[in-house]
Amino acid sequence: MRVAILISGRGSNMERLVDSCKINNKSASIELVFSNNDKASGLSFAKNNNIKTSVIDHRIFEKREDFDHELDKKLRENNIDFICNAGFMRILSEDFVNNWFNKQLNIHPSLLPDFKGLDVHKRVIESKTNISGCTVHLVRAGVDEGPIIGQISTNVESNDNEEILAGKVLKLEHILYPVCLKLFSDNLIQINEDKIIYSKEAIDQLDEINARLGK
Ligand code: GAR
């Protein structure tokens, strides 16, 4: 499966996806790292790893749809089959989402459907909830919406601040995302009208990371 990763900044999830495809996921290969921001620091990791990079600055387009159209074109030029959004901080238009229906994953640093959107960890701490985590889900038109593929949870301790919680959740993201991508590239899950049908192997893999890391 030819995969493109979309980033807007640091790209630590992208790094883990790239590493996992080199080490233990032979059914997916990262063919393109795309960013809407030429200052995204993750781009240099991709270049150093001989992965093709591409940048299109969204600010030069008047309409969201026009940027999305160029992105779609770039993905098709590179024969991409599947997209992983990894800290890609852009809302995608409905047409784009539909063009990549069930072929686009996103990672979000909360236990969706709770705490969609920005400033997640700040809001989690303010809410006084004692549990948070991360979610990998298929992309649908609403922000941080779509069928959930996998989640890992962690305790929110009373002395956690935003930074501590972000660090704890990010460690879990780095484990969860490669596993979820591999479930797709190994054909271990099916989707039927937004319902995820897990194979026994997929359930075992998700249970294993949750038993090892989750709370
Ligand atoms: C990650 O925590 C990711 O879950 C979050 O941005 C961070 C990107 O870090 N994404 C979202 O909030 C999307 N709604 P990274 O660039 O180091 O992977």
Residues whose N, C-alpha, C, O or C-beta is under 5 A from the ligand:
A	BS01	GAR	G9 R10 G11 S12 N13 M14 A86 G87 I107 H108 P109 G117
